[in-house]
Each structure stands twice: as C-alpha cells, then as structure tokens.
Amino acid sequence: MESQSDIAAASILAWYDRNRRAMPWRALPGVTADPYHVWLSEIMLQQTTVATVGPYFERFLARWPDIGALASAPLDDVLHAWQGLGYYARARNLHRCAGVVAREHGGRFPDNEAGLRDLPGIGRYTAAAIAAIAFDKRATVVDGNVERVMARRFRVEEPLPDSKSTLYDLADFLTPDQRPGDYAQAVMDLGATICTPRSPKCLLCPWSEACTGRDIAAELPRRAPKKVRPLRRGIAFWLRRNDGAVLLRRRPEEGLLGGMIEVPSTEWREGPLIDRAEAEGMSPIPGRDWKLLPGFVAHGFTHFRLELAVLSASAAGDPPPSSHWCPIDRLGEQALPTAMKKVVAHAVRVENG
C-alpha cells in the first residue's frame, strides 16, 4: 500500500513532467544536470528572482564556461560581472568556492551534502539543492517557495520564522528516494507558478485534494511583524584630480560589501549625521577645502537604511593605500556596488548643474 508521501511525490512528479519550467540552467528531461550550472544558478538565485538571474547566468557561462575558468578569473572581474545582483558576499564566496573546487577537488564538486557544505558560500539549502538536482541524492530542499507550499498543504499557522523547523520536517517527510532532484524542482515550480504568494491557483494544483489549508491559503505562511530597519548615516568624499580622475578605494575583504570598490566615506552609524570636523578627520586625504554638495544619497540594505551626504574637493598626488585614481569615463569598469553608483551619479549631477 502506498504511503501518503509516495502518493504526494507521484502526483507532483506527474504534474512536473507536464509543466516543468524551461530555465537556462535546468537540464532537459533525461539529461544529467551539470553540477557547475546547478551551483552557479543556486548562488545567483539567493535573494534574487529567476527573471533577473537568467541573463547573468548566461553571461557568466559564456565568459567562464567551467569551474576552472571561473577559478582563474580575477576577483575584480567577477565582482564587476556580478553588479546588479547585490549581496556581493555571494560573488566573493563564488570565486573562493571555484578556487577550492579547482585546487582541492580536481574541478569536481563533492556529490554529497556534507562535502558540499564544507565549500565557501554553500549552506544547508544550497548543499541540498546541488546534491538533489546535480547528483540525484535524496536531500531536503527548502526555499521560500517550498516553505509556502508546506505551510498551506499542512495548514501550519505558526508564523515564520518560528515555524521554519516544522516546515523543514514536513518537507523532509514528503521528499522521495526516487527522482529527488526532479521532486525538489517540482515543489519549487509549484510554489512559483501555482501556490503563489497571492491568489494561489488551487484548482490547478496537483496537491489540491490533500491540502488542508486551502480555505486560508492566501494567509499562509503567516509571518511575525517585520522589525523597522534602522537608519545609518555617513559622509562620502568625492575627490577629483585636475584631469577629472576620481579617487576610489577598495573596502576591506570582510564585512558589508567586502572587497568592493567605493567612493571613500566615513563610517556609517545610527544617530545624527557625523559633524563636519569629525568627518574631515576620516577623509582619505586631509587638509582639503571641502564643499558640501546639496542633497544626499539614500540606499536600502537588507538590515538597515543608509543616507550619505557628499563632500567634494580637489586633490593631487599619489593615492592613499588601497586607493587609486580612476578616470571619470572608466568608472563603469569598476566593481562599484549600487550605493556607490548612486554617490557617483549624485556628485556628477550636482557638479555639472
């Protein structure tokens, strides 16, 4: 006699075979998935939509077609190609992981969750996804789509994030031994196309009859109230040389936007804007005749909001350590995160009137 989990797996796999989405990184039916493609797409898809990732994935693959090519690439090239995907720690870990796989694993990814989790930038979800999709190993793959499907199918009314462990256990209960990679992708596709956050299409769902949360599906999963993101403030230093070149600086490898290129700035902290005298003490080249540009730059990070005022001055001579002069018409070649692109745009707009 078939178990509940066997019946659930069979029904959703039959649905998937008819309705699977075509994606640049997804292997065709009957074709073994390339672990490099699966890994690259999963890292890119973290905190990012499928529609956004598609063109990035294809550009990365055209430029670095295998793990060895990516491992040999300069980090700055990878960071620059990553611009627009955000969460730049992912790009740094992507490059580090490629190096580890190329040097220590002969260019081949481990085929199990434990080995995958030892690699830089690969956590529980990503390890499970690669193990299941690339190596067809039974693994419990739980992303936001899967959490939503499980919350509704089993009517889990406890809010996230407290219900995460319950939802994981339910997802594990339904995960089959056969075709685990297709099953993982099927549940994610179900969440993305049928069991959507708003207006779920319950009549089209292969799990509709077994779903106990249909009557309140649009309310699930419930979530604890979001915390208000704090506001941090700082001052950016827009330094121009006589030939128009701009002073840029590399951020420390660790921490927010680690290893990225920035317009130098003060520390970012909560509370009132840093006063002028203290700010000038943090400037990369002291003793300038600073001019405060009108307005400010606003940017939102995951855990805080940022406002940057901009001080402008001219300078000459050799750049400070970890800094360099960049011609204004070559700023597009720099690995500037979005917040810094906003600083550049603001300063250029104000100075050019």
Secondary structure, DSSP 8 states (H G I E B T S, - for coil): ---HHHHHHHHHHHHHHHH----TTS--TTS---HHHHHHHHHHHTTS-HHHHHHHHHHHHHH--SHHHHHHS-HHHHHHHHTTS--THHHHHHHHHHHHHHHHSTT---SSHHHHHTSTT--HHHHHHHHHHHH--------HHHHHHHHHHTT--S-BTTTHHHHHHHHHHH--SSSHHHHHHHHHHHHHHTS-SSS--GGG-TTTTT-S-GGGGGG-S-B-------EEEEEEEEEE-TTS-EEEEE--SSSTTTT-EE--B---EESS---HHHHHHT-SS-S---EE-SS-EEEE-SS-EEEEEEEEEE--SS--TTEEEE-GGGGGGS---HHHHHHHHHHHHHHT-
